[in-house]
């Protein structure tokens, strides 16, 4: 009988590989994509009719395939969009061509006049994703600035520093009413 070859104990090798795997899972970060946080409206019940929105309550923002911006029926600049959206939604002077306001009793805030304004975002099928996201960011920045201003005025803190209950009250006073239409062919593609 010949000499036996010594064997390696491989039991500890599986323990080491398991520990290495655990180490890398704990130490490494896995990037997750973040989308635009939006809560979709519930589907209409059968037989329900969509409510009519008065023309004065709609602020139409269009982006064509050349990434040109059109709002309020005029070509516009991305830098001016935020200010125009804030002016439209707040309607500080109760102008007849800007949105109507409804008097609502909101817990923690009392009776407030809430804008009925809706921002309608329409884009062309050829619109770049970058431009679409920039417009979305400007529109949400307008709403967030208005919420922040109200939070500081009423509670003395920024919107992000408020409790959930206070944030909910601010959200009712300044709703983020942004409607997105299905992409179509928008004129002005010169």
C-alpha positions in Angstrom: 0.0 0.0 0.0 1.3 3.4 -1.1 1.5 6.5 0.9 -1.7 8.5 1.3 -1.7 12.1 0.1 -2.7 14.6 2.9 -6.0 16.3 2.3 -6.8 19.9 2.9 -9.6 20.7 5.4 -12.0 22.7 3.2 -14.6 23.2 6.0 -13.0 26.5 7.0 -12.8 27.7 3.4 -16.6 27.9 3.1 -16.7 29.8 6.4 -14.1 32.3 5.1 -16.0 32.8 1.8 -19.3 33.3 3.6 -17.6 36.0 5.9 -16.1 37.7 2.8 -19.5 37.8 1.1 -21.2 39.2 4.2 -18.5 41.8 4.6 -18.9 43.1 1.0 -22.7 43.1 1.2 -22.5 45.2 4.4 -19.8 47.6 3.2 -20.8 48.2 -0.3 -23.7 50.5 -1.3 -26.2 49.5 -3.9 -27.5 52.4 -6.0 -31.2 52.5 -6.5 -32.8 54.7 -9.0 -35.2 57.3 -7.7 -38.1 58.4 -9.8 -40.2 61.5 -9.5 -42.4 61.0 -6.5 -45.9 61.3 -7.6 -49.1 59.9 -6.3 -51.4 59.0 -9.2 -55.1 59.8 -8.9 -57.4 56.8 -8.3 -59.1 55.4 -11.4 -62.5 56.8 -12.2 -65.4 54.6 -11.1 -67.7 53.4 -13.9 -70.2 56.0 -14.8 -68.3 58.9 -13.2 -67.8 62.0 -15.3 -64.5 63.9 -15.1 -65.1 67.4 -13.7 -64.8 70.4 -16.0 -61.9 72.7 -15.2 -62.4 76.3 -16.0 -59.9 77.7 -18.6 -58.7 80.3 -16.2 -57.6 77.5 -13.7 -55.3 75.9 -16.2 -51.6 76.9 -16.8 -50.5 75.1 -19.9 -46.8 74.3 -20.2 -45.7 72.7 -23.5 -42.3 71.3 -24.6 -41.8 70.6 -28.3 -39.4 68.2 -30.0 -36.8 71.0 -30.2 -37.0 71.4 -26.4 -38.5 74.8 -26.8 -40.7 75.8 -23.9 -44.2 77.3 -24.4 -46.2 78.5 -21.4 -49.2 80.8 -21.2 -49.3 80.7 -25.0 -45.9 82.3 -25.4 -42.4 80.9 -25.8 -40.6 81.1 -22.5 -37.4 80.4 -20.8 -36.8 77.7 -18.2 -35.5 80.2 -15.8 -38.8 82.2 -15.9 -41.0 79.1 -15.5 -40.8 78.8 -11.7 -41.7 82.5 -11.1 -44.6 82.3 -13.6 -45.9 79.0 -12.0 -45.8 80.6 -8.5 -47.6 83.7 -9.7 -50.2 81.5 -11.4 -50.8 79.2 -8.4 -50.8 81.9 -5.7 -52.8 84.6 -7.7 -51.9 87.1 -5.0 -54.1 89.9 -6.4 -57.1 87.8 -7.2 -56.9 88.6 -10.9 -59.7 87.3 -13.1 -57.4 85.7 -15.6 -55.6 83.6 -12.9 -57.1 80.7 -11.0 -60.1 80.9 -8.7 -59.7 80.3 -5.0 -61.9 78.2 -2.7 -62.3 79.0 1.0 -61.3 75.9 2.9 -61.0 75.2 6.7 -57.7 73.5 7.2 -56.7 72.1 10.6 -53.7 73.9 12.2 -54.0 76.7 9.6 -57.6 77.8 9.9 -59.7 79.2 7.1 -57.6 79.7 3.9 -58.3 80.5 0.3 -56.9 77.6 -1.7 -56.0 78.0 -5.4 -58.0 75.8 -7.8 -55.1 76.1 -10.3 -53.8 73.1 -12.3 -50.6 73.0 -14.2 -51.0 71.0 -17.4 -47.7 69.7 -18.7 -47.7 68.5 -22.3 -44.6 67.3 -24.2 -43.9 66.1 -27.7 -42.7 62.6 -28.4 -39.4 64.0 -29.5 -38.8 66.0 -26.3 -35.5 65.1 -24.6 -35.7 63.3 -21.2 -33.3 65.9 -19.8 -35.6 68.8 -20.7 -38.7 67.0 -19.4 -37.0 66.4 -16.1 -35.8 70.1 -15.9 -39.3 71.3 -16.5 -40.7 68.9 -13.9 -38.1 70.1 -11.4 -38.9 73.8 -12.0 -42.7 73.2 -11.5 -42.1 71.2 -8.3 -39.6 73.8 -7.1 -42.3 76.5 -7.5 -44.8 74.4 -5.3 -42.0 73.6 -2.8 -41.0 77.3 -2.5 -44.7 78.3 -1.9 -45.0 75.6 0.8 -41.8 76.7 2.4 -42.9 80.3 2.5 -46.2 79.3 4.1 -44.5 77.0 6.6 -42.1 79.7 7.7 -44.9 82.3 7.9 -47.2 80.0 10.0 -44.9 77.8 12.0 -41.5 79.6 11.9 -39.8 76.6 10.3 -39.1 75.4 6.8 -41.5 72.8 5.3 -38.9 70.0 5.6 -38.6 70.6 9.4 -42.3 70.4 10.1 -44.1 67.4 11.7 -46.2 65.1 9.5 -49.4 66.8 10.7 -48.1 70.3 9.9 -46.9 69.1 6.5 -50.3 67.6 5.7 -51.9 71.0 6.5 -49.5 72.9 4.2 -50.1 70.3 1.5 -53.9 71.0 1.7 -53.3 74.7 1.5 -50.9 74.4 -1.5 -51.7 71.3 -3.5 -49.3 70.1 -6.1 -51.8 70.0 -9.0 -49.6 69.0 -12.0 -51.4 67.2 -14.8 -49.4 65.3 -17.4 -50.9 64.7 -20.8 -49.9 61.9 -23.0 -47.0 62.9 -25.4 -48.2 64.1 -28.7 -47.0 66.0 -31.7 -46.8 69.7 -30.6 -46.6 72.5 -33.2 -43.7 74.9 -33.4 -41.1 72.2 -34.4 -39.3 74.6 -36.8 
